[in-house]
Amino acid sequence: MSTLQCNYRDHHISAEVMEHPGIPTPWAGGCRIITPDGRTTRRLSLPFNGAFLADLTKAQQASIAHGKWLVDQYLNKSRDLFPESVAKRHAA
């Protein structure tokens, strides 16, 4: 399966869609973002109310759109893509 990706405002965004077979909406949307300085986020899931989709292409497109929104929030509103609470949890 190919992964949809794009460059947006000097950030590289990759759709990371996971399959959950056996349910009517088997595609769980999410993305990973690489910043211009080379840092990579964890997999960032779509919000719960839109996380699962029935079509792979739509899940990938929604994941890229969510990644673009997150980059906009990071650059325009100072939302952190790398929250310290997550880093501390992984370090423990």
C-alpha positions in Angstrom: 0.0 0.0 0.0 1.4 3.4 -0.9 1.4 6.2 1.6 0.0 9.6 0.7 2.5 12.4 1.6 3.1 16.0 0.9 5.3 19.0 1.8 3.4 21.9 3.5 5.0 25.0 4.8 8.4 23.3 4.9 7.0 20.3 6.9 6.8 16.8 5.5 3.4 15.2 6.2 2.8 11.4 5.7 -0.6 9.8 6.1 -0.3 6.8 8.5 -3.6 4.9 8.1 -4.1 1.7 10.0 -6.4 -1.1 8.9 -8.8 -2.7 11.4 -10.5 -5.5 9.4 -13.9 -6.8 10.2 -15.6 -3.5 11.0 -17.7 -1.3 8.7 -15.2 1.6 8.9 -11.8 -0.2 8.9 -9.4 2.6 8.2 -8.1 4.6 11.2 -6.7 7.9 10.0 -3.5 9.5 11.3 -0.4 11.3 10.2 3.3 11.8 11.1 5.0 15.2 10.6 8.7 15.8 10.1 9.7 19.4 10.9 12.4 21.3 8.9 14.9 20.6 11.6 14.4 16.8 11.2 12.3 16.1 14.3 9.5 13.5 13.7 6.2 13.4 15.6 4.6 10.3 16.9 1.6 9.1 14.9 -1.0 11.8 15.4 -4.5 10.3 15.1 -7.5 12.0 13.6 -10.0 13.3 16.2 -12.2 10.5 17.6 -15.4 11.6 15.8 -13.7 11.2 12.4 -10.9 8.8 13.1 -12.4 5.7 11.3 -13.4 5.8 7.6 -14.8 3.2 5.2 -12.5 4.2 2.3 -8.7 4.1 2.3 -8.3 7.0 -0.1 -10.6 9.2 2.0 -8.8 8.2 5.2 -5.4 9.1 3.6 -6.8 12.5 2.4 -8.3 13.3 5.7 -5.0 12.4 7.4 -3.1 14.8 5.2 -5.7 17.5 5.8 -5.4 17.0 9.5 -1.6 17.1 9.3 -1.8 20.5 7.4 -4.2 21.8 10.1 -1.7 20.7 12.8 1.2 22.4 11.0 -0.9 25.6 10.8 -1.7 25.4 14.5 2.0 24.8 15.3 3.2 27.8 13.2 0.3 30.3 13.7 -1.0 29.5 17.2 2.1 28.0 18.9 0.5 24.6 19.4 3.3 22.2 20.3 3.7 19.1 18.0 6.0 17.6 20.6 4.3 18.0 24.0 6.6 17.5 27.0 4.1 15.3 28.8 4.3 12.7 25.9 8.1 12.9 25.9 8.2 12.3 29.6 5.9 9.3 29.4 8.1 7.7 26.7 11.3 8.4 28.7 10.0 6.7 31.8 
